[in-house]
Amino acid sequence: MKKEKILLIAGCSHAAGSEIDGDEDSQYNRDHSYGALVAKQLKRKPVSIAQVGATNTGISRQVMQWFHNCYNPDTMNVNVLVSWTEPTRLEVPSEKERNYQSASHATAWYEKGSDYFYKVIIGWNGGDDEEQRYTPDLHKFMTNHQPYLEYQTYQLILQIQYLLQSHRVPYMMLNAMPFFLDDINAIKNLLPMVDDNKYYQLNNKDEAFYQKYQKLGYVNDKAKYWHHGEEPHKLFADELINFNEEYKCLKR
C-alpha cells in the first residue's frame, strides 16, 4: 500500500496563517501559510492543526494528541513542522468547557483537550468570571517569572523532540515568536540537548518569524491583530526550505 505523504503543521495563529486574508482563520490562510508552502515544496499534503491563541503547552499537546488519536504508520508517511510561540502565555486547567474551535474552524483536526483550559495572555484580562478572578495574579506571575516560563518551554521542546524521535518521524522546529533568555544558566544546561540541526535558528531571537518581518517593515493592512500577510509567509517558507536543503530535516 502506498502511504499518504503528510506534513503535520502545529503551532499558534502564525502557523495557521491568521489574517493573511483579514480573517482570523480560513482555509485560504492555512493554504498560504509558511508551513503549507513548505509542504508544497516537499510534495506533501499539509495537515494544519495549529490553533489560534495556542500556548506552547497547547502546541505540544496538539502534536501528542494527534499522534495518539490519528497517526497510523501503516498508511501514513508523516513529517512534522512545529512552530513554537512566545513563552509568556499560560493555559490553566478548568472544569468549565470552553469553545476555542470557533476561532480555529479551518483546522484539519481539532485538539479537543484545549477546551478544558483557560488561556492567560499578557494584555487580555479574561472573559468569564473564572478568568477574570485569576488572571491578574497570573499576569504578575508571568511578568515576575519569565525565566521559569522559558525554561518550561525548552522542556516542552525536548518532550516533542524525543516523542518524534521515538516514532522515527522527520521533523523541523522553529520560533514564530521569540524566546529571550537563552543566556541564563538553567537554559544553557538544556540547550545542548536540543538538536539544532532540526531547529531553524535555535537561540536567535532576531530570526523568529513575526518579529523578523515586523522589523523589516512588513505591514499587513488586513490584520486587526499581530499577523503578517502573504509575502512574509513566502519569504519565511523559502528560509525554511533552504535550511532543510542543508540539514535534511524533512523528507520528500
C-alpha positions as CSV (number, residue, x, y, z in Angstrom):
1,M,0.0,0.0,0.0
2,K,1.3,3.4,-0.9
3,K,1.4,5.7,2.2
4,E,0.0,9.2,2.2
5,K,2.7,11.8,2.5
6,I,1.7,14.3,5.1
7,L,3.4,17.4,6.7
8,L,1.8,17.9,10.1
9,I,1.9,21.6,11.0
10,A,1.5,22.5,14.7
11,G,1.6,25.9,16.2
12,C,-0.3,29.1,17.1
13,S,-2.1,31.6,14.8
14,H,1.2,32.4,13.0
15,A,1.5,28.8,11.8
16,A,-2.2,28.9,10.9
17,G,-1.6,32.0,8.6
18,S,-4.1,34.0,10.6
19,E,-5.3,37.2,8.9
20,I,-3.5,36.7,5.7
21,D,-6.9,37.4,4.1
22,G,-8.1,39.5,7.0
23,D,-10.0,36.7,8.8
24,E,-8.7,35.1,12.0
25,D,-8.9,31.7,10.4
26,S,-9.7,30.4,6.9
27,Q,-8.7,27.7,4.5
28,Y,-7.1,30.4,2.3
29,N,-4.9,31.5,5.3
30,R,-3.8,28.0,6.1
31,D,-3.1,27.2,2.4
32,H,-0.8,30.3,2.1
33,S,1.0,29.9,5.5
34,Y,4.7,29.2,5.5
35,G,4.0,25.6,6.7
36,A,1.7,24.9,3.7
37,L,4.3,26.4,1.3
38,V,7.0,24.1,2.7
39,A,4.6,21.1,2.3
40,K,4.0,22.1,-1.3
41,Q,7.7,22.2,-2.0
42,L,8.1,18.7,-0.4
43,K,5.1,17.4,-2.4
44,R,3.3,16.5,0.9
45,K,-0.2,17.1,2.0
46,P,-0.4,19.9,4.6
47,V,-2.3,18.9,7.7
48,S,-2.5,22.1,9.7
49,I,-3.6,21.5,13.3
50,A,-2.3,24.9,14.5
51,Q,-4.7,26.8,16.8
52,V,-5.3,30.5,17.1
53,G,-4.1,31.7,20.5
54,A,-2.3,28.4,21.3
55,T,0.3,28.4,24.1
56,N,3.4,26.3,24.0
57,T,1.8,23.7,26.2
58,G,-1.1,23.6,23.8
59,I,1.2,23.2,20.8
60,S,3.0,20.3,22.4
61,R,-0.4,18.8,23.2
62,Q,-1.5,19.2,19.6
63,V,1.4,17.0,18.5
64,M,1.0,14.4,21.2
65,Q,-2.8,14.0,20.8
66,W,-2.6,13.9,17.0
67,F,-0.1,11.0,17.2
68,H,-2.2,9.3,19.8
69,N,-5.5,9.7,18.0
70,C,-4.7,9.9,14.3
71,Y,-1.3,8.5,13.4
72,N,-1.2,5.3,11.5
73,P,2.3,4.3,10.5
74,D,0.9,1.6,8.1
75,T,-1.0,4.2,6.0
76,M,0.9,7.5,6.7
77,N,4.3,8.8,5.8
78,V,4.4,11.8,8.2
79,N,6.9,14.7,8.7
80,V,6.2,17.3,11.3
81,L,6.7,21.1,11.4
82,V,6.5,22.5,15.0
83,S,6.2,26.3,15.3
84,W,6.7,27.5,18.9
85,T,5.2,30.7,20.2
86,E,6.1,33.2,22.9
87,P,6.7,31.5,26.3
88,T,4.7,34.3,28.1
89,R,1.4,32.6,27.5
90,L,-0.2,30.2,30.0
91,E,-3.1,27.9,30.0
92,V,-4.7,26.7,33.2
93,P,-6.8,23.5,33.6
94,S,-10.5,24.2,34.2
95,E,-13.6,22.1,34.7
96,K,-15.6,24.6,32.6
97,E,-15.7,23.6,28.9
98,R,-14.8,26.4,26.5
99,N,-15.1,26.5,22.7
100,Y,-11.8,27.5,21.1
101,Q,-12.6,25.7,17.9
102,S,-14.8,28.6,16.8
103,A,-11.6,30.7,16.4
104,S,-9.8,27.8,14.6
105,H,-12.7,26.5,12.5
106,A,-10.4,25.7,9.4
107,T,-8.1,23.4,11.3
108,A,-7.6,20.0,9.7
109,W,-8.0,18.3,13.2
110,Y,-9.0,20.0,16.4
111,E,-7.3,19.1,19.7
112,K,-10.4,19.0,21.9
113,G,-8.5,18.9,25.2
114,S,-7.8,22.6,24.7
115,D,-11.3,23.4,25.6
116,Y,-10.7,22.3,29.3
117,F,-8.2,25.1,29.9
118,Y,-8.4,28.9,30.1
119,K,-5.7,31.0,28.5
120,V,-3.7,33.7,30.1
121,I,-2.1,36.1,27.7
122,I,-0.5,39.5,28.5
123,G,-2.9,42.2,27.6
124,W,-6.0,40.0,28.0
125,N,-7.8,40.3,31.3
126,G,-10.1,37.3,30.8
127,G,-13.7,36.8,29.6
128,D,-15.7,34.9,32.1
129,D,-15.8,35.1,35.9
130,E,-13.2,32.4,36.5
131,E,-10.7,34.0,34.1
132,Q,-11.2,37.5,35.5
133,R,-10.8,36.2,39.0
134,Y,-7.4,34.6,38.5
135,T,-5.8,36.3,35.5
136,P,-4.5,39.4,37.3
137,D,-2.4,37.3,39.7
138,L,-1.2,35.1,36.9
139,H,-0.2,38.2,34.9
140,K,2.0,39.1,37.9
141,F,3.5,35.6,38.0
142,M,4.2,35.8,34.3
143,T,6.0,39.1,34.4
144,N,7.9,38.2,37.6
145,H,9.0,34.7,36.5
146,Q,9.7,34.8,32.8
147,P,12.8,32.6,33.3
148,Y,10.5,29.8,34.6
149,L,8.2,30.1,31.6
150,E,11.1,30.0,29.1
151,Y,12.7,27.1,30.9
152,Q,9.5,25.1,30.8
153,T,9.2,25.8,27.1
154,Y,12.5,24.2,26.5
155,Q,11.3,21.2,28.4
156,L,8.3,21.0,26.0
157,I,10.7,21.3,23.0
158,L,12.7,18.3,24.3
159,Q,9.5,16.4,25.1
160,I,8.3,16.7,21.5
161,Q,11.8,16.1,20.1
162,Y,12.0,12.8,21.9
163,L,8.4,11.8,21.0
164,L,9.1,12.3,17.3
165,Q,12.5,10.6,17.5
166,S,10.8,7.6,19.2
167,H,8.4,7.3,16.2
168,R,11.3,7.9,13.8
169,V,9.4,10.7,12.3
170,P,11.4,13.5,10.5
171,Y,10.7,16.9,11.9
172,M,11.7,20.6,11.9
173,M,11.1,23.1,14.7
174,L,11.2,26.9,14.6
175,N,10.1,30.0,16.5
176,A,7.1,32.0,15.3
177,M,7.6,34.3,18.3
178,P,11.0,34.8,20.1
179,F,12.5,33.5,23.3
180,F,14.7,35.9,25.2
181,L,16.6,34.2,28.0
182,D,18.9,31.7,26.3
183,D,21.8,33.1,28.3
184,I,20.6,32.1,31.8
185,N,22.3,29.0,33.3
186,A,19.2,26.9,33.7
187,I,18.5,27.1,30.0
188,K,22.2,26.8,29.0
189,N,22.1,23.4,30.6
190,L,19.2,22.3,28.4
191,L,20.3,23.8,25.0
192,P,22.9,21.2,24.2
193,M,20.1,18.5,24.3
194,V,18.1,20.3,21.6
195,D,19.0,19.1,18.1
196,D,20.0,22.4,16.4
197,N,20.2,20.6,13.0
198,K,16.4,20.3,13.2
199,Y,15.6,23.6,14.8
200,Y,15.7,26.6,12.5
201,Q,17.7,29.5,14.1
202,L,17.7,28.0,17.6
203,N,18.9,30.6,20.1
204,N,18.4,33.5,17.7
205,K,15.5,35.7,18.8
206,D,16.0,38.1,15.8
207,E,15.0,35.3,13.4
208,A,11.6,34.5,14.9
209,F,9.0,34.8,12.2
210,Y,6.8,37.6,13.4
211,Q,9.4,39.9,14.8
212,K,11.9,39.4,12.0
213,Y,9.4,40.6,9.3
214,Q,8.0,43.3,11.5
215,K,11.4,44.8,11.9
216,L,11.9,44.5,8.2
217,G,8.9,46.8,7.8
218,Y,6.2,44.5,6.6
219,V,2.7,45.6,7.4
220,N,-0.5,43.6,6.9
221,D,-3.3,46.2,6.4
222,K,-5.9,43.5,6.6
223,A,-4.8,42.4,10.1
224,K,-6.6,43.5,13.3
225,Y,-4.0,41.7,15.4
226,W,-0.3,41.0,15.1
227,H,-0.2,38.8,12.0
228,H,1.7,39.0,8.7
229,G,0.4,38.9,5.1
230,E,1.3,36.6,2.3
231,E,4.7,38.0,1.4
232,P,6.4,37.3,4.8
233,H,5.0,33.8,4.8
234,K,6.5,33.2,1.3
235,L,9.9,34.6,2.4
236,F,9.9,32.6,5.6
237,A,9.0,29.4,3.8
238,D,12.0,30.0,1.5
239,E,14.2,30.3,4.5
240,L,12.9,27.0,5.9
241,I,13.3,25.3,2.6
242,N,16.9,26.4,2.3
243,F,17.6,25.2,5.9
244,N,16.0,21.9,5.0
245,E,18.2,21.6,1.9
246,E,21.3,21.9,4.1
247,Y,20.2,19.7,7.1
248,K,17.7,17.3,5.5
249,C,15.3,17.6,8.5
250,L,12.2,16.9,6.3
251,K,11.8,14.4,3.5
252,R,10.1,14.5,0.2
